[in-house]
C-alpha cells in the first residue's frame, strides 16, 4: 500500500471510523452502527403478543403506521434477569432487507465514534452472546470492552423461525 503524507493521516483515520450507538445488556456494553438505527423508544406499554413464538419475541407494536416486531435480546442471550423499568429501551433498527425490528436493551448510552479497523475478534467465552452474532470488540480509553453487535445476524429471518 502506498504511504500517505503525514498531513493526510487525520483523514485516513477518519475514514476508518464509524458512529455507533452504545447500550447495555446485563453487565456488558454493546454497540450497533448508527446508520442501522431508525430511533430509540421507551419500552412500549402496548405490545400485541404473538402466539407460538419464542419467549424472546415480545410481540408487535405500531410505530407510526408500521408494524414492528419487538425482540428482547436480553432473553435470547440470557444476559441476566430482564427488568422492565424507566431505563429499558427499544432500539428500532432497519435491516438490509428493509425490515424494521425493535430490540429491547437494558439501557441506551450514547453515540461513539469507533475505529473499525481495530476491531478484535470475540471468542465465545468473552461475551454472553455467541460470537456468530458479534463483529468484534474494541477497548475504550477507560479500558472497558465495547462489543460491536452484528445486528443483521441477530434479527435474521432464520433466527425468528420456531426452533
C-alpha positions in Angstrom: 0.0 0.0 0.0 1.2 3.5 -0.8 2.5 5.6 2.0 0.4 8.8 2.6 1.8 12.1 3.5 1.7 13.0 7.2 -0.9 15.8 6.9 -3.4 13.3 5.4 -3.2 10.9 8.4 -6.2 12.5 10.1 -8.3 12.0 7.0 -7.2 8.3 6.8 -8.1 7.7 10.5 -11.5 9.4 10.0 -12.2 7.1 7.0 -11.7 4.0 9.3 -14.2 5.3 11.9 -17.9 5.0 12.1 -20.5 6.2 14.6 -22.1 3.6 16.9 -24.9 3.7 19.4 -23.8 2.1 22.6 -26.1 0.3 25.0 -26.1 -2.1 27.9 -27.2 -5.8 28.1 -26.5 -7.1 31.6 -23.0 -6.1 32.7 -21.6 -5.6 29.2 -21.6 -2.7 26.8 -22.5 -3.3 23.2 -22.7 -1.1 20.1 -24.7 -1.0 16.8 -23.8 1.1 13.7 -25.7 4.3 13.9 -27.0 4.2 10.3 -28.9 1.0 11.1 -30.8 2.7 13.8 -34.1 4.4 13.0 -35.0 5.6 16.5 -34.8 4.9 20.2 -38.1 4.2 22.1 -39.1 3.7 25.7 -40.4 0.2 26.3 -44.0 0.3 24.9 -47.0 -0.1 27.2 -49.0 -1.9 24.5 -47.5 -4.9 22.7 -49.6 -7.3 20.7 -48.4 -10.7 21.8 -48.0 -13.4 19.2 -48.9 -17.0 20.0 -46.5 -19.8 19.3 -43.4 -17.7 19.2 -40.1 -17.9 21.1 -40.2 -16.3 24.6 -37.8 -13.6 23.4 -40.3 -12.4 20.7 -42.3 -10.0 22.8 -44.8 -9.2 20.1 -45.7 -6.4 17.7 -46.2 -2.6 18.0 -47.5 0.0 15.7 -44.8 2.6 15.1 -46.2 5.5 13.1 -48.2 3.1 10.9 -45.6 0.4 10.6 -45.9 -2.9 12.3 -42.7 -3.6 14.1 -41.7 -6.9 15.9 -40.2 -6.4 19.3 -37.4 -8.8 20.3 -35.9 -9.0 23.8 -32.3 -9.9 23.1 -31.7 -10.0 26.8 -33.9 -13.1 27.0 -32.4 -14.6 23.8 -28.9 -14.3 25.1 -29.6 -14.8 28.8 -27.7 -11.6 29.8 -29.4 -11.5 33.2 -32.9 -11.1 34.6 -34.7 -8.8 32.1 -36.0 -5.9 34.1 -38.6 -3.5 32.6 -38.1 -0.1 34.1 -37.5 3.5 33.1 -34.1 2.6 31.6 -35.4 -0.2 29.4 -35.4 0.9 25.8 -36.2 -0.4 22.4 -33.7 0.3 19.6 -35.6 0.3 16.3 -33.2 -1.0 13.6 -33.6 -1.2 9.8 -32.2 -4.4 8.3 -30.5 -4.7 4.9 -33.8 -6.1 3.5 -35.6 -3.0 4.8 -37.4 -4.6 7.7 -37.8 -2.6 10.9 -37.3 -4.5 14.1 -37.2 -3.3 17.7 -34.6 -4.8 20.1 -35.0 -4.5 23.8 -32.0 -3.4 25.8 -31.3 -2.6 29.5 -30.1 1.0 28.8 -29.1 3.1 25.9 -25.9 5.0 26.5 -24.6 7.4 23.8 -23.1 7.7 20.4 -19.4 7.0 20.0 -17.0 7.2 17.0 -15.1 3.9 16.8 -12.1 3.0 14.7 -13.4 -0.1 13.0 -10.0 -1.1 11.8 -9.1 -2.0 15.3 -11.9 -4.5 15.9 -10.7 -7.6 17.7 -12.5 -10.9 17.4 -14.6 -12.1 20.3 -14.3 -15.6 21.5 -17.4 -17.4 22.6 -16.2 -17.1 26.2 -15.6 -13.4 26.0 -19.3 -12.4 25.9 -22.7 -13.7 26.9 -23.7 -13.5 23.2 -22.3 -16.2 20.9 -19.6 -14.9 18.6 -21.7 -15.5 15.4 -23.8 -12.5 16.5 -20.9 -10.2 17.0 -18.5 -8.3 14.7 -15.8 -7.9 17.4 -14.8 -5.6 20.2 -12.7 -2.5 20.9 -11.1 -1.3 24.1 -12.2 2.1 25.2 -10.0 4.7 26.8 -11.2 3.6 30.3 -10.1 0.0 29.4 -13.7 -1.1 29.2 -14.6 -3.6 26.5 -17.2 -2.5 23.9 -18.6 -5.3 21.9 -19.9 -4.5 18.4 -23.1 -6.5 17.7 -23.8 -7.8 14.2 -27.5 -6.8 14.3 -28.2 -8.4 10.9 -27.4 -11.8 12.2 -29.3 -11.2 15.5 -32.5 -10.3 13.7 -32.1 -12.5 10.6 -35.3 -14.2 9.4 -33.9 -17.6 10.2 -33.4 -16.6 13.9 -37.2 -15.8 14.1 -38.4 -19.2 13.0 -39.6 -21.7 15.5 -36.8 -23.9 16.7 
